[in-house]
Amino acid sequence: MNWEKHSIINESNLEYFQELHDKKEKDWYNNQFHLTGFCGSTNDPNGLAYFNGQYYIFMQNCPFSIYHYNKSWALYTTTDFINYTYEGITLTPSNKYDKDGVFSGSAYVNKNGDLGIYYTGNIKFNAVDRTSYTLKAFIDLKNKIVQKELLFECDLTKYTGHFRDPVVFEKNNKLFMINGAQTIEKQGILSLYEFKNNSWVYLKDVELDEGQSENSYMVECPNYFQIKDKEYVFACFEQDAPLVEGSHFVKYREVKIDEKGDFSFLSDLKKIDLGFDFYAPQVFANVKDRVIMLGWLGNSKSNPFPPELTTWSNNLTIPRQLTTKNNQLYQYPIKEIDNLRENEITSSNNVYKYDKGIVEIVSDNINNKDFSIYLKSENKELKISNYNKNFVIDRSNMDYNDIENLPPKIDFNNLEIESLRILVDRSCIEIFVNEGQQAISVKFFIKNHNIVDIENLKASVFQLKPYKYKWNNIIFENKLKEV
């Protein structure tokens, strides 16, 4: 199959996608309880919403390539975050407003109970110049149809064309939209719109890093949410620096937004995940009793590709519930993830053997003492340790190493470790420190790992089971509403 970066997909490609999927399912590194596309590349979670009794999880996906080529949106639905239905490829490049990629966006359920999808259509004039359009879509799951309509074009007098990732939210009985953007001076900014008289009207630019400049050339993937009476905004700050220096981190800030759309900042910016393999998180719309976040367990600055990864790349994090404590966001696996536990594993001299490449490690009352946790295969290992109050992840002894994209040693210094919960999948780990005070997302590549070796630490170790899937290898029909 001869694919180019901006190839358009259609139903004639489904047989090929099935071949890629079948190969992916046989790949050891294919994660068992982290969502990824049917095949091809995966990145940002999109359009997260609870609607008609089930959770909608869209994700950016290029089914024909492991690279970030012409993006579409894949869709999973679930009622329990354990059993998933892959509904197929939903939004695809299909018209003059999104022909070079259906970029990220969000979902909003209005007062009438309608689910609207807001997304960015990417248009490239050449290798440098571009524009973008903000569009709205409605999904007909029953008939497999996406109906799209144009909202507005990027204002090229203010922005370079890097203008994307709309998030729509209601505040003070008004409807607002924030987009990530790059000004013509090449500075990262948020762009705020308000819905007035049946159209979206530009209000102002917002410097989320006001008072503590991130020196970012782009701010993308913003999100707004509330926890009780507190308001938060997070976004991804892109900087011109190596990954190991933290060029692409997600940071959040407590805010207050008034009836005019003016932002007051009530806290400094803080990282939402300390790992290098985390980006573009989003919270679910229309969930009343809790705030649930999914992120991309990857990074646009990091592209590690072991030679075995030929049919898929990247995945999403597990769902995390966000709470607040001591004026800080906490995040922890949602309670449904406990249902992945099959049984507790007994040890032999603090060595635990597990199956399927998936395991969970839980330890409390650590009191910041020295310890080491090894994840091992026959001759490779990943080491998680706390020594002299320095918390370190050492992935220098893997089957696949990449100094640039997988920094071999990640030193988190003094995190004051009191408890740990570590969820291990085939090629990624999520670590939750102190009941969610900090989270760390990590990729690693060790074939056939099946041993946990723990030194100087009491822990409970659980055998996990994979997610269950129903697969539908289809492409939805995409229609543009003509004005």
TIZAPA-581141 format. One record per residue: residue number from 1; y, x, z of N, C-alpha, C in turn. Coordinates in steps of 0.2 Angstrom, whole numbers. Each point is the difference from the previous one (the first is absolute). Example, Ala and Ser with C-alpha at 12.3 -4.5 7.8 and 13.67 -1.06 7.14 Angstrom:
2
   pos     n_Y     n_X     n_Z    ca_Y    ca_X    ca_Z     c_Y     c_X     c_Z
     1     -28      66      39       6      -4       0       6       4       0
     2       5      -2      -4       6       4       1       5      -4       3
This chain:
483
   pos     n_Y     n_X     n_Z    ca_Y    ca_X    ca_Z     c_Y     c_X     c_Z
     1      -6       4       0       6      -4       0       6       4       0
     2       5      -1      -5       6       4       0       6      -3       3
     3       1       2       6       6      -3       4       6       4       0
     4       6      -3       0       6       4       1       3      -3       6
     5       5       3       2       3      -1       7       3      -7       0
     6       2      -3      -5       3      -7       0      -4      -5      -4
     7      -7       1       0      -4      -4      -4       0      -7       4
     8      -1      -5      -4       0      -7       2      -8      -2       0
     9      -2      -3       6      -7      -2       1      -1      -8      -2
    10      -6      -1      -2      -1      -7      -2      -8      -1       1
    11      -2      -6      -1      -7      -2       1      -5       4      -3
    12       2       3      -6      -5       4      -4      -2       7       4
    13       4       1       5      -1       6       4      -5      -1       6
    14      -2      -6       2      -3      -2       6      -7       4       0
    15      -4       0      -5      -6       4       0       1       7       2
    16       5       3      -3       1       7       2       2       1       8
    17       4      -5       2       2       0       7      -7      -1       5
    18      -4      -4      -3      -7      -1       4      -4       7       0
    19       0       3      -5      -3       7       0       3       5       5
    20       7       0       0       3       4       5      -1      -2       7
    21       0      -7       1      -2      -3       7      -7       2       2
    22      -5       0      -4      -6       1       2      -1       8       2
    23       4       4      -4      -1       7       2       4       1       7
    24       5      -3       1       4       0       6      -4      -2       6
    25      -4      -5      -1      -5      -2       6      -5       5       2
    26      -2       4      -5      -5       5       1       3       7       3
    27       7       0       0       3       7       2       0       0       8
    28      -2       6       3       0       0       7       7      -1       3
    29       5       3      -3       7       0       3       3      -7       0
    30      -3      -5      -4       2      -7       0       0      -3       7
    31       6      -2       3       0      -2       6      -3      -7       1
    32      -3      -1       6      -4      -6       1       4      -6       4
    33       5       2       4       4      -6       3       8       2      -1
    34       1       2      -6       7       1      -2       1      -3      -7
    35       4      -5      -1       1      -3      -7       2       5      -5
    36      -3       0      -6       3       3      -6      -1      -4      -6
    37       2       2      -5       0      -4      -6      -7      -1      -3
    38      -2      -5      -4      -6       0      -3      -2       6      -3
    39       5       4      -3      -1       6      -3       7       3      -1
    40       0       6      -2       7       4      -1       4       1       6
    41       6       1      -1       5       2       6       2      -6       4
    42       1       2       6       3      -5       5       6       3       3
    43       5      -4       1       6       2       4       3      -6       4
    44       6      -1       0       3      -5       5      -3      -6       1
    45      -1      -2       6      -2      -8       1       6      -4      -2
    46      -1      -6      -2       5      -4      -3      -1      -7       2
    47       5      -4       0       0      -7       0      -5      -3       6
    48       1       4       6      -5      -2       5       3      -7       3
    49      -5      -5       1       2      -6       2      -6      -4       3
    50       1      -5       5      -5      -4       2       2      -7      -4
    51      -5      -3      -4       2      -6      -4      -7      -4      -1
    52       1      -6       1      -6      -5      -1      -6       2       4
    53       1       3       6      -6       1       4      -3       7      -1
    54       3       4      -4      -3       7      -1       5       5      -1
    55      -1       6       1       4       6      -1       0       3      -7
    56       6       0      -3       0       3      -7       2       8       1
    57      -4       4      -3       2       7       0       0       3      -7
    58       6       0      -3       1       3      -6       1       8       1
    59      -2       4      -6       2       7       1       1       2      -7
    60       4       5      -1       2       3      -6      -7       4      -3
    61      -1      -1      -6      -7       3      -2       1       1      -8
    62      -2       6      -2      -1       2      -7      -8       0      -1
    63      -3      -5      -3      -7       0       0      -3       5      -5
    64       4       3      -5      -3       4      -5       1       8       2
    65       3       1       6       2       7       1       0       2       8
    66      -2       6       2       1       2       7       7       2       1
    67       4       0      -5       7       2       1       5      -6       0
    68       6       1       2       5      -5       0       3      -2      -7
    69      -5      -3      -4       2      -2      -6       2      -8       0
    70       0      -3      -6       3      -7       0      -3      -4       5
    71       5      -2       5      -3      -4       6       0      -7      -1
    72      -6      -3       3      -1      -7       0       0      -2       8
    73      -2      -6       1      -1      -2       7      -7      -3       0
    74      -4       3       4      -7      -3       2       1      -4       6
    75      -5      -5       1       0      -5       6      -6       0       3
    76       0       0       7      -5      -2       4       2      -6       5
    77      -5      -4       1       1      -5       5      -5       0       6
    78       2      -2       6      -5       1       5       3      -5       5
    79      -5      -3       4       1      -4       6      -1       4       7
    80      -3       5      -1      -2       4       7       1       7       0
    81       2       3      -6       1       7       0      -6       4       0
    82      -6      -3      -1      -6       3      -1      -4      -1      -6
    83       1      -7      -2      -3      -2      -6       6      -1      -5
    84      -1       3      -6       6       0      -5      -3      -3      -7
    85       5      -4      -3      -1      -1      -7       5       3      -4
    86      -3       4      -5       4       3      -5       2      -5      -5
    87       6      -2      -1       2      -5      -4       1       2      -7
    88       1       7      -1       1       3      -7       7       3       0
    89       2       1      -6       6       3      -2       5      -6      -1
    90       5       0       4       5      -6      -1       6       1      -4
    91       5       3       3       6       2      -4      -2       6      -4
    92       2       0      -6      -1       5      -5       6       1      -4
    93       2       6      -3       5       1      -5      -1      -4      -6
    94       5      -5      -1      -2      -5      -5       6      -2      -4
    95       6       2       2       6      -2      -4       6       5       0
    96       5      -1      -3       6       5      -1       3       2       6
    97      -1      -4       6       3       2       6      -5       4       5
    98      -6       1      -2      -5       4       5      -5       4      -4
    99       1       1      -7      -5       3      -4      -2       7       2
   100       4       3       4      -1       7       2      -3       1       7
   101      -2      -6       3      -3       0       7       3      -6       4
   102      -5      -3       3       2      -5       5       0       4       7
   103       6       1       2       1       4       6       0      -4       6
   104       1       2       6      -1      -3       6       4      -6       2
   105      -2      -4       4       4      -6       2      -3      -3       6
   106       2      -6       2      -2      -4       6      -1      -7      -1
   107      -2      -3       5      -2      -7      -1       5      -4       5
   108       2      -6      -2       4      -4       5      -3      -8      -1
   109      -2      -3       6      -2      -7       0       6      -4       2
   110       3      -4      -5       6      -4       2      -2      -6       4
   111       5      -4       2       0      -6       4      -5      -5      -2
   112       0       0      -7      -5      -5      -3      -7       2      -1
   113      -1       6       3      -7       3       0      -2       3      -6
   114       5       2      -5      -2       3      -6       0       8       1
   115      -5       3      -3       0       7       0       3       3      -6
   116       5       4       1       4       4      -5      -1       7       0
   117      -1       3      -5      -1       8       0       6       3      -4
   118       3       4       4       6       4      -3      -2       7      -1
   119       1       2      -7      -2       7      -1       5       3      -5
   120      -1       7      -1       4       4      -5      -4       1      -6
   121       4      -2      -6      -3       2      -7       4       7      -2
   122      -5       5      -2       3       6      -1       0       1      -8
   123       6       2      -2       1       2      -7       3       7      -1
   124      -3       3      -5       2       7      -1       3       1      -7
   125       6       2      -1       3       2      -6      -3       6      -3
   126      -1       5       4      -3       6      -2      -2       4       6
   127      -2       6       0      -3       4       5       5       0       7
   128       6      -1      -1       5       0       5       3      -6       2
   129       3      -4      -5       4      -6       1      -4      -6       1
   130       2      -4       4      -4      -6       1       4      -6       3
   131      -3      -6       0       3      -5       4      -5      -4       3
   132       2      -5       4      -5      -4       3       2      -7       1
   133      -4      -5       0       1      -7       1      -3      -3       6
   134       3      -4       4      -3      -4       5      -2      -6      -2
   135      -7      -2       1      -3      -6      -3      -3      -4       6
   136      -2      -6      -1      -3      -4       5      -6      -3      -4
   137      -6      -1       4      -6      -2      -3      -3      -5       4
   138      -4      -4      -3      -4      -5       4      -8       1      -2
   139      -4       0       5      -7       1      -2      -4      -6       1
   140      -4      -2      -6      -4      -5       0      -7       2       0
   141      -3       1       7      -7       3       1      -5      -4      -4
   142       1      -7       0      -6      -4      -3       0       1      -7
   143       5       0      -4       0       1      -7       1       7      -3
   144       1       4       5       1       7      -2       6       2      -4
   145       6      -3       2       6       1      -4       6       2       5
   146       4       5      -3       6       2       3       6      -2      -4
   147       4      -4       3       6      -2      -3       6       4       2
   148       4       4      -4       5       4       2       7      -2      -3
   149       5       1       4       7      -1      -2       4       6       2
   150       5       1      -5       5       5       2       5      -2       5
   151       2       4       4       5      -1       5       7       4      -2
   152      -1       6       0       6       4      -2      -2       7      -2
   153       5       4      -3      -1       7      -2       3       4       5
   154      -3       6       0       4       6       4       7       1      -2
   155       4       1       4       7       1      -2       1       8      -1
   156       0       1      -6       0       8      -2       7       3       1
   157       5      -4       2       6       3       2       0       2       7
   158      -5      -2       4       0       2       7      -7       5       1
   159      -5      -2      -4      -6       4       1      -3       3      -6
   160      -5       5       1      -2       4      -6      -6      -4      -4
   161      -2      -6       3      -5      -3      -3      -6       0       5
   162       0       5       4      -5       0       6       2      -6       5
   163      -2      -6      -1       2      -5       4      -6      -5       0
   164      -3      -1       6      -7      -3       0      -2      -2       7
   165      -6      -4       0      -3      -2       6       4      -5       4
   166       1      -6      -3       4      -5       4      -4      -3       6
   167       4      -1       5      -3      -3       6       5      -6       2
   168      -3      -6       0       4      -6       1      -1      -3       7
   169       5      -1       4      -1      -3       7       6      -5       1
   170      -2      -4       5       5      -5       2       3       2       7
   171       7      -1       0       3       2       7       7      -5       0
   172       1      -3       6       5      -4       1       1      -6      -6
   173      -6      -2      -2      -1      -6      -5       3       3      -7
   174       0       6      -1       2       3      -6      -6       4      -3
   175      -1       1      -6      -5       4      -3       3       6      -3
   176      -3       6       2       2       7      -2      -5       3      -3
   177       2       5      -4      -5       5      -4       3       7       1
   178      -5       4       2       2       7       0      -5       4      -5
   179       3       5      -4      -3       4      -4       1       7       1
   180      -5       4      -1       2       8       0       3       2      -6
   181       4       5       1       5       2      -6       2       7       0
   182       2       2      -6       3       7       0       7      -1      -4
   183       5       2       4       7       0      -3       1       4      -6
   184       5      -1      -4       1       5      -5       2       7       2
   185       2       0       6       1       7       3      -7       3       3
   186      -6      -3      -2      -6       2       2      -1       0       8
   187       2      -5       3      -1      -1       7      -4      -6       1
   188      -5       0       5      -4      -5       2       4      -5       4
   189      -1      -7      -1       4      -5       3      -5      -7       0
   190       2      -5       4      -3      -6      -1       6      -5      -3
   191      -2      -4      -4       4      -5      -3      -1      -7       2
   192       5      -3       3      -1      -7       3       3      -5      -5
   193      -4      -6      -1       2      -5      -4      -1      -7       5
   194       4      -5      -2      -1      -6       3      -1      -6      -5
   195      -4      -5       1      -1      -5      -4       5      -6       1
   196       4       0      -5       6      -5       0       0      -4      -6
   197       1      -7       0       1      -4      -6      -6       1      -5
   198      -6       1       3      -6       0      -5       0       7      -3
   199       3       5       2       0       7      -3       1       5       5
   200      -3       6      -2       1       6       5       6       3      -1
   201       4       1       5       7       3       0       0       7       4
   202       2       5      -3       1       7       3       5      -1       6
   203      -2       3       6       4       0       6       3       7       1
   204      -4       5       1       2       6       2      -6       5       0
   205       2       6       1      -5       6       1      -1       1       7
   206      -6       2       3      -1       1       7      -3       7       0
   207       3       4       4      -2       7       2      -5      -1       6
   208      -6       0      -1      -5      -1       6       0       6       4
   209       2       6      -3       0       6       4       7       2       2
   210       5      -5       1       6       1       2       0       3       7
   211       4       6       1       1       3       6      -5       6       1
   212      -5       0      -5      -6       5       1      -3       1      -7
   213       5       3      -5      -2       0      -7      -7       3      -1
   214      -4      -3      -4      -6       3      -3       0       4      -6
   215       6       0      -3       1       4      -6      -5      -2      -5
   216      -1      -7      -1      -5      -2      -5       3      -2      -6
   217      -4       2      -6       3      -2      -6      -3      -7      -2
   218      -4      -3       4      -2      -6      -2      -3      -3       7
   219       2      -7       1      -3      -4       5      -4      -5      -3
   220      -6      -1       1      -5      -5      -3      -4      -4       5
   221      -3      -5      -2      -5      -4       4       3      -2       6
   222       6      -4       1       2      -2       6      -4      -6       2
   223       1      -2       7      -3      -6       2       4      -2       6
   224       1      -6       1       3      -3       6      -5      -5       4
   225       1       1       6      -5      -5       4       3      -1       7
   226      -2      -5       4       2      -1       7      -6       0       4
   227       1       3       6      -5      -1       6       4      -3       6
   228      -2      -6       1       4      -4       5       7       0      -2
   229       5       2       4       7       0      -1       2       7      -3
   230      -4       4      -2       2       7      -3      -1       0      -7
   231       5       3      -4      -1       0      -7      -1       8      -2
   232      -4       1      -5      -1       7      -2       0       0      -8
   233       2       6      -2       0       1      -7      -3       7      -1
   234      -5       1      -4      -3       7      -2       0       1      -7
   235       0       6      -2       1       2      -7      -3       7      -1
   236      -1       2      -6      -3       7      -2       6       4      -3
   237       1       6       4       5       4      -2      -3       6      -4
   238       2       1      -7      -2       5      -4       5       6       0
   239      -3       6       2       5       6       1      -3       5      -5
   240       4       5      -2      -2       5      -5      -2       6       5
   241      -6      -1       2      -3       5       4      -8       0       0
   242      -4       5       2      -7       0      -1      -3      -5       5
   243      -6      -3      -1      -3      -5       4       0       2       7
   244      -2       7       1      -2       2       7       7       0       4
   245       5       0      -3       7       0       4       2      -7       1
   246      -4      -5      -2       1      -7       1       5      -3      -5
   247      -1       1      -6       5      -2      -6      -1      -8      -1
   248      -5      -3       2      -1      -7      -2      -3      -4       6
   249       4      -1       5      -2      -4       6       3      -7       0
   250      -4      -4       4       3      -7       1       3       0       7
   251       6      -3       0       3       0       6       3      -7       2
   252       0      -2       6       3      -7       2       6       1       4
   253       3      -6       1       6       0       4       1      -8       3
   254       2       0       6       1      -7       2       7      -2      -2
   255       1      -6      -2       7      -2      -3       2      -7       2
   256       6      -1      -1       2      -7       1       4      -2      -6
   257      -2      -6      -3       3      -2      -7       4      -6       2
   258       6      -1      -1       4      -6       1       0      -4      -6
   259       4      -6       1       0      -5      -5       3       2      -7
   260       4       6       0       3       3      -6      -4       5      -3
   261      -6       1       3      -4       6      -2       2       7       2
   262       4       0       5       2       7       2      -5       2       5
   263      -2       7      -1      -5       3       4       3       3       6
   264      -3      -1       6       2       5       6      -6       3       2
   265       0       7       1      -6       4       2       0       1       7
   266      -6      -2       3      -1       0       7      -5       5       2
   267      -2       4      -4      -4       6       2       0       5      -6
   268      -2       6       2      -1       5      -6      -6      -1      -4
   269       0       4      -6      -6      -1      -4      -6       4       4
   270      -6      -3      -1      -6       3       3      -5      -1      -6
   271      -5       5       0      -5       0      -4      -5      -6       2
   272      -3      -3      -5      -5      -6       2      -7       3       0
   273      -1       6      -4      -7       3       0       2       7       0
   274      -4       4       4       1       7       0      -3       4      -5
   275      -5      -3      -4      -4       4      -4       4       1      -7
   276      -3       4      -4       3       1      -7      -3      -5      -5
   277      -5      -3       2      -4      -5      -5       2      -7       2
   278       6      -2       0       2      -7       2       7      -1      -4
   279       0      -6      -3       6      -2      -4       0      -7      -1
   280       6      -3      -2       1      -6      -3      -3      -6       4
   281       1       0       7      -3      -6       4       4      -6      -1
   282      -4      -6       1       3      -6       0      -3      -5       5
   283       4      -5       2      -3      -5       5      -1      -6      -4
   284      -5      -4       3      -2      -7      -3       6      -5       2
   285       1      -3      -6       5      -6       1      -4      -6       3
   286       4      -5       3      -3      -6       2      -6       0       5
   287       0       6       4      -5       0       6       4      -1       6
   288      -2      -5       4       4      -3       5      -1       4       7
   289      -6       2       1      -2       2       7       0       7       1
   290       1       4      -5       0       7       0       3       4      -6
   291       1       6       0       3       4      -5      -5       5      -3
   292      -3      -1      -6      -5       4      -2       2       4      -6
   293      -1       6       0       2       5      -5      -5       4      -3
   294       0       1      -7      -4       4      -4       4       5      -3
   295      -3       6      -1       4       5      -3      -5       3      -6
   296       3       4      -4      -4       4      -5      -2       7       4
   297      -6       1       1      -3       6       3       0       5      -6
   298       6       2      -1       1       5      -6       8       2       1
   299       2       3      -5       7       2      -1       2       2      -7
   300       6      -2      -2       2       1      -7       1       8      -1
   301       1       4       5       1       7       0      -7       4       0
   302      -5      -4       2      -7       3       1      -5      -3      -5
   303      -3       4      -4      -5      -2      -5      -6       4       0
   304      -4       0       6      -6       4       0      -6      -3      -4
   305      -3       4      -5      -5      -3      -4      -6       4       0
   306      -5      -1       4      -6       4      -1      -3      -2      -6
   307      -4       5      -3      -3      -1      -7      -5      -7       0
   308      -2      -2       6      -4      -6       0       4      -6      -2
   309       6       0       2       4      -6      -1       3      -1      -7
   310      -4      -3      -4       1      -1      -7       1      -8      -1
   311      -1      -4       4       0      -7      -2       4      -4       5
   312       3       3       6       4      -3       5       4       5       4
   313       5      -3       3       4       5       4       4      -5       5
   314       0       3       6       5      -3       5      -3      -7       3
   315       3      -2       6      -2      -6       3       5      -3       4
   316       0      -5       3       4      -3       5      -2       2       7
   317       4      -1       5      -2       1       7      -3      -6       2
   318      -3       0       6      -3      -6       3       6      -4       3
   319       0      -7       1       5      -4       2       2       2       7
   320       6       1       2       3       2       6       4      -5       3
   321      -1      -2       7       5      -4       3       6       4       3
   322       6      -2      -2       6       3       3       2      -4       6
   323       2       4       6       3      -3       6       5       5       2
   324       4      -2       5       5       5       3      -1       1       7
   325       1       6       2       0       2       7       5       6       1
   326       4       0       5       5       5       2       4       2      -6
   327       2      -6      -4       5       1      -5      -3       4      -6
   328      -7       0      -1      -3       3      -5      -5      -5      -3
   329      -1       1      -7      -6      -3      -3      -7       3       2
   330      -4      -4       2      -7       2       1      -4      -4      -6
   331      -6       4      -2      -4      -3      -5      -7       1       1
   332      -4      -5      -1      -7       1       2      -5      -4      -4
   333      -6       2      -1      -4      -5      -5       0      -7       3
   334       0      -4      -5       0      -7       2      -7      -2       3
   335       0      -5       4      -6      -1       4      -7      -1      -5
   336       1      -3      -6      -5      -1      -4      -4       7      -2
   337       3       5       0      -3       7      -1      -6       1       5
   338       1      -3       6      -6       1       5      -6      -2      -3
   339       0      -5      -5      -6      -3      -2      -4       5      -5
   340       3       5      -2      -4       5      -4      -5       4       4
   341       1       0       7      -5       4       4      -7      -3       0
   342      -5       4      -2      -7      -2       0      -3       1       7
   343       1       6       2      -3       2       7       3       6       2
   344      -1       1       7       3       6       3      -6       6      -1
   345       3       6      -2      -5       5      -1      -1       4       6
   346      -6       2       2      -1       4       6       0       8      -3
   347       2       4       5       1       7      -2      -6       4       3
   348       0       6      -3      -5       5       2       5       7       1
   349       1       1       6       5       5       2       7       0      -4
   350       2      -7       1       7      -1      -3       0       0      -8
   351      -6       0      -3      -1       0      -7      -2      -7      -2
   352       3      -3      -5      -1      -7      -2      -2       0      -7
   353      -5      -3      -2      -2      -1      -7       2      -7      -3
   354       3       0      -5       2      -7      -3      -2      -1      -7
   355      -1      -6      -3      -2      -1      -7       6      -2      -4
   356      -1       0      -7       4      -3      -5       7       3       0
   357       1       6       4       7       3       0       5      -4       3
   358      -1      -5       4       5      -4       4      -2       0       7
   359       5       2       4      -1       0       8       7      -1       3
   360       0      -2       6       6      -1       5      -1       4       6
   361       5       3       2       0       4       6       6      -3       5
   362      -2      -1       6       5      -3       5       0       4       6
   363       5       2       3       0       4       6       7      -2       4
   364      -1      -1       6       5      -2       5       1       5       6
   365       5       0       3       1       4       6       0       8      -2
   366       3       2      -5       0       7      -2       4       4       4
   367       6      -2       2       5       3       4       2       7      -3
   368       0       0      -7       3       5      -4      -4       7       1
   369      -6      -1       2      -4       6       1      -2       3      -7
   370      -3       6       0      -2       4      -6      -7      -4      -2
   371      -1      -1      -6      -6      -3      -3      -1       2      -7
   372      -6      -1      -3      -1       1      -7      -5      -6      -2
   373       2      -2      -6      -5      -5      -4      -1       2      -7
   374      -6       1      -1      -2       3      -7      -4      -6      -4
   375       2      -1      -6      -4      -4      -5      -3       5      -4
   376      -7      -1      -1      -3       5      -3      -5      -2      -5
   377      -1       4      -5      -6      -1      -5      -5       6       2
   378      -4       2      -5      -5       6       2       4       6       1
   379       6       1      -4       3       7       0       8      -1       0
   380       2      -6       0       8      -1       0       2      -4       6
   381       6       0       1       3      -3       6       7      -2       0
   382       2      -5       3       7      -1       2       1       0       7
   383       5       3       3       1       1       7       6      -3       2
   384       0      -4       5       5      -4       4       0       3       7
   385       6       3       2       0       3       6       7       0       4
   386      -1       1       6       6       0       5      -1       7       4
   387       5       5      -1      -1       6       3       7       2       2
   388       0       2       7       7       2       3       5      -5      -2
   389      -2      -7       0       5      -5      -1       2      -1      -8
   390      -3       3      -4       1       0      -7      -6      -4      -4
   391       2      -6      -3      -5      -4      -3       0       2      -7
   392      -6       2      -3       0       3      -6      -6      -3      -4
   393       1      -1      -7      -6      -2      -4      -1       6      -5
   394      -6       2       0      -1       6      -4      -5      -2      -6
   395       2       0      -6      -4      -2      -5      -1       5      -5
   396       0       6       2      -1       6      -4      -7       2      -2
   397      -5      -3       3      -7       1      -2      -3      -6      -3
   398       2      -3      -6      -2      -6      -3      -4       2      -6
   399      -3      -4      -3      -3       1      -7       5       0      -5
   400       5      -3       1       6       1      -5       6       1       4
   401       4       6      -2       6       2       3       5       0      -5
   402       6      -2       2       6       0      -4       6       2       5
   403       3       6       0       5       2       5       6      -4      -1
   404       2      -2      -6       6      -3      -1       0      -8       1
   405      -6      -3      -2       0      -7       1      -4      -2       6
   406      -4       5       3      -3      -2       6       1       6       5
   407       6       1       3       2       5       4      -6       1       5
   408      -3       6       1      -6       1       4       1      -1       7
   409       5       2       3       1      -1       7       7      -4       1
   410      -1      -6       4       5      -4       2       1       0       7
   411       6       3       2       1       1       7       5      -5       3
   412      -2      -4       4       5      -5       3       3       1       6
   413      -1       7       3       3       2       6      -2      -5       6
   414       4      -1       4      -2      -3       7       1      -8      -1
   415      -5      -3      -1       0      -7      -1      -2      -4       7
   416      -2       4       5      -2      -3       7      -5      -5      -1
   417      -6       3      -2      -6      -4      -2      -3      -3       6
   418       0      -7       1      -3      -3       5      -6      -4      -2
   419       0      -2      -6      -6      -4      -3       0       1      -8
   420      -6      -1      -3      -1       1      -7      -4      -5      -2
   421       1      -3      -6      -4      -4      -4       0       2      -7
   422      -6       3      -3      -1       3      -6      -5      -4      -4
   423       3      -2      -6      -4      -4      -5      -2       5      -6
   424      -6       1      -1      -2       5      -5      -3      -4      -6
   425       2       1      -6      -3      -2      -6      -2       6      -4
   426      -3      -2      -6      -3       5      -4       5       6      -1
   427       6      -1      -2       5       5      -2       7      -1       3
   428       0      -4       6       7      -1       3      -1      -2       7
   429       5       2       4      -1      -1       8       7      -4       2
   430       0      -4       4       6      -3       4      -1       1       7
   431       5       4       3       0       1       7       5      -4       4
   432      -1      -3       5       5      -3       4       0       3       7
   433       6       2       2       1       4       6       3      -4       5
   434      -2       0       6       3      -4       6       1      -7      -2
   435      -6      -4      -2       0      -7      -1       5      -2      -5
   436       1       5      -5       5      -2      -6       7       3       1
   437       1       4       5       7       3       0       1       4      -6
   438      -5       3      -3       1       4      -6      -6      -1      -4
   439       1       0      -7      -6      -1      -4       0       6      -5
   440      -6       2      -2       0       6      -5      -5      -1      -5
   441       2       0      -6      -5      -2      -6      -1       7      -4
   442      -7       1      -1      -2       6      -2      -5      -1      -6
   443       0       4      -5      -5       0      -5      -4       7       1
   444      -6      -1      -1      -5       6       0      -6      -1      -5
   445      -3       6      -2      -5       0      -5      -6       4       3
   446      -4      -3       3      -7       3       2      -5      -4      -2
   447      -5       3      -4      -5      -4      -3      -6      -1       6
   448      -2      -6       0      -6      -2       5       1       2       7
   449       7      -1       2       1       1       7      -4      -5       4
   450      -3       2       6      -4      -5       4      -1       2       7
   451       4       5       3       0       2       6       7       1       4
   452       0      -3       6       6       1       4      -2       4       6
   453       4       6       0      -2       5       6       6       0       4
   454       0      -2       6       6       0       5      -1       5       6
   455       5       3       1       1       5       5       5      -2       5
   456      -2       0       7       5      -1       5       3      -6       0
   457      -4      -6      -2       3      -6       0      -5      -6       0
   458       1      -5       4      -4      -5       1       2      -5      -6
   459      -5      -3      -3       2      -5      -6      -6      -5      -1
   460       2      -5      -3      -5      -5      -2       1       0      -8
   461      -6       1      -3      -1       0      -7      -4      -5      -3
   462       3      -4      -5      -3      -6      -3      -1       1      -7
   463      -7      -2      -2      -1      -1      -7       3      -5      -3
   464       3       1      -6       4      -6      -3      -4      -2      -6
   465       2      -6      -3      -3      -3      -6       6      -1      -5
   466      -2       0      -6       5      -1      -5       3      -7      -1
   467       6       0      -3       2      -7      -2      -5      -3      -5
   468       1      -6      -1      -4      -4      -5       4      -3      -5
   469      -2       1      -6       4      -2      -6      -4      -5      -5
   470       4      -4      -3      -1      -4      -5       4       2      -6
   471      -3       2      -6       4       3      -5       1      -5      -6
   472       6       0      -2       2      -4      -6       4       5      -5
   473      -4       2      -5       3       5      -5       4      -4      -5
   474       6      -2       1       4      -4      -4       7       2      -1
   475       4      -2      -5       7       1       0       3      -7      -1
   476       5      -1       4       4      -7       0       4       0      -6
   477       1      -6      -3       5      -1      -6       7       0       3
   478       4       4      -3       7       1       2       5      -3      -5
   479       4      -5       3       5      -3      -4       7       1       2
   480       5       0      -4       7       1       1       3      -7      -1
   481       4      -2       5       4      -6       0       6       2      -4
   482       1      -4      -6       5       2      -4       6      -4       2
   483       6       3       0       6      -3       3       4      -4      -6
